Amino acid sequence: MNKLQTVEQSLWAATAAPLAPSPPLSGAVRTEVAIVGAGYTGLAAALHLALAGRAVVVIDAAEVGDRASGRNGGQVIAGLKYDPDTLEALYGDQLGPKLVANVAAAPDLVFNLIRQQQIDCDAVRKGWLQLATSEAALKPLQLRVRQWQLRGAPAELLTRQQAQRLSGSQRYCGGWIDHRGGTVQPLAYVRGLARSALRAGCQIHGSTPALKLMRSNGSWRITTPRGEICSAQVILATNAYADALHDPLRRSVIAIPSFQVATAPLPAALRASILPEGQAVSDTWQMLRYFRLDAGGRLVMGSRGVFGDAPLAIAARHHYCAVREIYPQLQAVPFEYHWGGLVAMTPDHVPHLHELAPGLRAALGYNGRGVAMATALGTLLARWSLGAASEELGYPVTPLRPLRLHRCSQFGARVAIQYLRGLDGLARARDQLLRKSGNA
Ligand SMILES: Cc1cc2nc3c(=O)[nH]c(=O)nc-3n(C[C@H](O)[C@H](O)[C@H](O)COP(=O)(O)OP(=O)(O)OC[C@H]3O[C@@H](n4cnc5c(N)ncnc54)[C@H](O)[C@@H]3O)c2cc1C
């Protein structure tokens, strides 16, 4: 196995055009909408509000895109964990179809925004592949494709040969392609949103944690280390990085580590056969792997990471093995980068939109689908703040439900992940035995 050759650094930070650090907030400011969090949710909301002529101030404890929005896989995916029929059954005849239409259109929203705002972020719209690791895993994919096709979505089943040709891996036995999907350089995308929001008149302050949020005299007041914001409305766009600022919001999601590695640029001969048409992929392992090429021809692969203080080297080695299991032909290709981040999971697997108090709203819990969905919910938060009624949003506005035993839920998530890893291990061992005995 390859030695750990890389220090922790994100490929995206190494390759995105720089954005000047935003000045920390200093002094007292008054604005119409204050936004906490400068990722996709906060900046999509900020951009739409500023374009509609509202005064907007965005603050972030770190810098623009330093957290999940600048560290993710850049896969733009339509849909949620639940298939359209399930979503419609869960949310009823009125809201269900609107919710499905909203999640189906989320990639359009991203790629249209990139085009309209001329965001330079290596946007590629060649589709998203979901590939099956076993015959059993193919069945739910067939149902998914049928449901999307019935709603007019450009979704197609792939045979074993097609799946293997498009991925360049013999590991998969079929799958489907969703032509709505694609990829972006995620940090370049969020920095592009920030540039557009600044151009539209929005103020952005980095290194500015919101320490306290309180209501006084009909306005919201946010206290920061060196300043204060007074605003009529506040949007909390903190997702998996939500902290004690609003503890019930923090406790409404479970933060799970996700981790990625990137190889060196692939040699041309390998490059021609690995993801030759440029799709992004997720597979159907319990601990799914997601991968794609970047603009420089590097293979970028991610999966679940390590919790707490566990050394990132463990996750890096695990991912090196995953790359070589899927692509044995990459045995000699070195790795250049490894990095991780946090994904916010919700107990019902659906991203949440909340009104926490009058004029205080939040969206979070994208369950690993936030490139498209955080852009979509940020946009809905802007419409809502501009005066749309919650019923007009076409998305469920739900009461906040902090997990009572949040600490236990975090622990439970670790146990569940180990269990699912175990299931994958057993499935792999069974596959290997079958292959050896010539039955696969
Ligand atoms: C490794 C990884 C891979 C992923 N891959 C994909 C993928 O391929 N496709 C996909 O669709 N999704 C993916 N996701 C999920 C996606 O990145 C997120 O859903 C999305 O970026 C969420 O955006 P956001 O703006 O809500 O949150 P973030 O980008 O995390 O922004 C929240 C911000 O809030 C700030 N903040 C928190 N508390 C405070 C405070 N008190 N004061 C001030 N600021 C505060 C944080 O500093 C942070 O910058 C991945 C996530 C990770 C971590």
The ligand as a Gaussian input file, in Angstrom:
#p B3LYP/6-31G(d) Opt

LIG

0 1
 C      -16.171000      16.022000       2.462000
 C      -17.552000      16.424000       1.983000
 C      -17.996000      16.010000       0.729000
 C      -19.256000      16.388000       0.271000
 N      -19.602000      16.098000      -1.023000
 C      -20.757000      16.587000      -1.531000
 C      -21.051000      16.409000      -2.909000
 O      -20.246000      15.893000      -3.688000
 N      -22.257000      16.858000      -3.360000
 C      -23.148000      17.489000      -2.533000
 O      -24.205000      17.871000      -3.003000
 N      -22.854000      17.735000      -1.232000
 C      -21.679000      17.317000      -0.708000
 N      -21.363000      17.589000       0.585000
 C      -22.279000      18.408000       1.390000
 C      -22.180000      19.901000       1.077000
 O      -20.832000      20.288000       1.062000
 C      -22.940000      20.709000       2.146000
 O      -24.245000      20.215000       2.253000
 C      -23.022000      22.178000       1.797000
 O      -21.745000      22.713000       1.522000
 C      -23.675000      22.952000       2.942000
 O      -23.532000      24.324000       2.694000
 P      -23.841000      25.352000       3.847000
 O      -23.627000      26.701000       3.303000
 O      -25.200000      25.079000       4.424000
 O      -22.799000      25.000000       5.017000
 P      -21.225000      25.327000       5.135000
 O      -20.588000      25.483000       3.819000
 O      -20.652000      24.339000       6.085000
 O      -21.230000      26.770000       5.798000
 C      -21.636000      26.973000       7.134000
 C      -20.801000      28.140000       7.644000
 O      -21.322000      28.583000       8.899000
 C      -20.239000      29.113000       9.635000
 N      -20.620000      29.206000      11.035000
 C      -21.078000      28.242000      11.870000
 N      -21.369000      28.767000      13.078000
 C      -21.093000      30.091000      13.003000
 C      -21.182000      31.167000      13.923000
 N      -21.623000      31.028000      15.185000
 N      -20.792000      32.402000      13.513000
 C      -20.356000      32.615000      12.248000
 N      -20.246000      31.620000      11.346000
 C      -20.625000      30.377000      11.708000
 C      -19.109000      28.125000       9.367000
 O      -17.830000      28.722000       9.620000
 C      -19.332000      27.785000       7.899000
 O      -18.498000      28.526000       7.028000
 C      -20.118000      17.185000       1.094000
 C      -19.671000      17.600000       2.352000
 C      -18.397000      17.240000       2.796000
 C      -17.934000      17.725000       4.143000

